[in-house]
Amino acid sequence: MADNQRDQLQQAARHLLQQPLTCAEHYPEIFALIRRHQQTLDRWYTQRLGYRLHVASSTARLYKSTVIPHRPQLRAPVGSKRQMSQRESTLLVLILAAVAAGPRVISLRDLIDDVRSQATDADITLSNEPIERRALIIALKWLIQNGIVKELHEHIDRYEHDDTADAILEIDPDRVGLLPLAILGRAENTEQLLDRTDRRTNTRQWMRAQLTEDPVLYKTDVSDYEWSELRRRLGEEITMLDEMFDLQLESRAEGIAAIDPDGSLTDQPFPSTGTVGHAALLFIEHLMQTPDMSCTEDQAVQIIEELAEQNQKHWSKARVQSPQTFLREVVHLLIDHRLLEKDDTHYTLLPAAARYRHNTTITSNDSVDESEDQSTPMQQDTLW
């Protein structure tokens, strides 16, 4: 395969992992590559990962039905790229249910009435409080960001502060129809929707998809037979994931990590600069000093408070003053990268966290507002 074609295929394949719904107007150059290499991409995804690629005149949709990744699936369309809340996700589903059958053009007021009707049918209680209106705006902005809704007249933001505000919206029904996975039509309850037992019908596809979607596949995630097969065929997996996504596999006795050399495949890099990234590295280091590499909730809060006191000149003032919230952000980052697990009573480091034993350098800058992040963590890899 020519280097230029290989680069184009990897660029398109990596993009589809991050943007399973890709619209031509948002990504014209990438969409042209997807159309140009559609057959190869479809073969790669179908045969190697068990996914399905649908490409229409202006939209590409990658259906990831093989695994349910540990990583959060939807990010709020805001600067912080936080995970969408349960309320925002619920309202997103209700909006999609309300517009699935049309019309193509609808007023915001009519859409809200339809959403409330869908909520009533689903035994969901909605209020008219500002926080509820804000959640609905976030859900609509996610749809706008992904090319499913357009603002034709006025803007939806006004509704958050004025419940009489209106706007005219255009819905793309074809793209609405592309969003649901096929399993949604077959599942009668949540348990059926989340059931992944059918993955055993093609174990290699499932494990390969897991490595693609999650940072680490641990030995404990699979059966002894599956782990043995994965290790036996590891050379083939390395070749496939390198060809498709330029991913490198790092194998250890405890599991296999997928390493992205340039870090662009993740929406939340780690290790990273900033208060939360620095604190997460120090939190790992602290737990590594304990005999079982774990701590209770109360101990975790105490650790964060101690770290915040030691680094208060360099860390975000808002986070230092709210240790409980700060801890949740640190824990979320580490769990997201499968470096930490949490049960009802303890936080426990997972084996891959050993890669991040680190030395830390702090650069102080008195001219920068102390509320901004000013830490620069530097990590040194070690064996797991």
Order of alpha helices (4+ residues) and beta strands (2+ residues): alpha-beta-alpha-alpha-beta-beta-alpha-beta-alpha-alpha-beta-alpha-beta-alpha-alpha-alpha-alpha-beta-alpha-alpha-beta-beta-alpha-beta-alpha-alpha-alpha-beta-beta-beta-beta
